[in-house]
């Protein structure tokens, strides 16, 4: 019978005949609920299918990471003596889809039942609904207990709230798990140290050297496959350096805790042109694949604080990203889908500019963030939210287009985590369900938190006219365009008071120059520049 089962952590050996355990590519965790209770003769099925590599045109490194990690995980299971039926992407007869590959596997093994762990993505869960009829075999869908908050628990927390706030959820998760708690009180007497985590990087400070993950024969073969089969996809492969095994992922975690976490808190919002990764962990691809678990990552950071190896603001800031934000956006995703993806509260309809793919723009912050993304399939949260995301928000980019871009370009992007982050935080397309205000900022924010502006043709000090930072124009134009929708939000009162103090002629200049700039976005391959009044009118 199809449907979610109770948590399977206590399940014993199967009382059925042969069980076919279907493990998806982002479920590479040895104690995955579907793998619990394997009996002799049971078969683990893993498949690489074309549909999953092309439903969006994923970054080459994302495809290579998933395929290499899957193949390594299958080898580790086989080393334990587990029977693994593994279908490679270019295998003869591969049908390219989960459902039809499952049908072929059922014909090969004739199982009495199929066991899976619930998927991360809505579209795959809908596929699973069809599998019993498609295969003629009962399907058990088990909870994904790698997350610290189940879907049912989040639903209970959400109750009848009209909007959700991560801070309140985060506090509940701290109490429930005991992480960073001293009895009934938060460690250090405060729940949140975010105000201490916004320092600009001092001149000359560099991040410590990162561990290098050597490419073995499996990874090298996968990289060759991706280079050949997905040559026209976004991104480079030559800088591929992701953990592809549990062992490598643990080494990456150990490096972060020892080398980067102590400074992560202070500088987690900073951006540096020549050091784009700074003190960030880069563990989200391993977490989202299942090579690491949320609990072990949070516990490792907490233990560093308890030992005195990392300050509390660093440990808390990192744990908040995992125990708070990551769990929170998953809960919102499953609670609100599928209708959530269709909202467009700000009625943003502008197409995604071409430079999001080419990096060809004279706005240095955007050019650097996009080119670093092309090279590494990575950008940290402030580069995503306050550079590429901020521009998309201010320019009124259609939510579905910017969401697809984020899903394509990042190695850690899966629909359950990408969609709420972009739809709610970047685009404010849910009208405030996820965030209490749009994350909009002028060029002054980027100048304060980065060294990008020093090498840019635009100046964040200029508000209008030749050489003015486009973010300055677009920020105030955004507020004017969306006033009716935003001015009632409590956290927007201050910027609207500032707007109202502006001279009417200055506001009109902003509107005119912003309009000219935005019209230029429609021209593929051109480098946008800010028009002056002379450009506009003669």
Beta strands, then each sheet from edge to edge (+ up, - down):
strand 1: 19-22
strand 2: 43-47
strand 3: 83-87
strand 4: 113-117
strand 5: 138-142
strand 6: 181-182
strand 7: 185-186
sheet 1: 3+ 2+ 1+ 4+ 5+
sheet 2: 6+ 7-
end
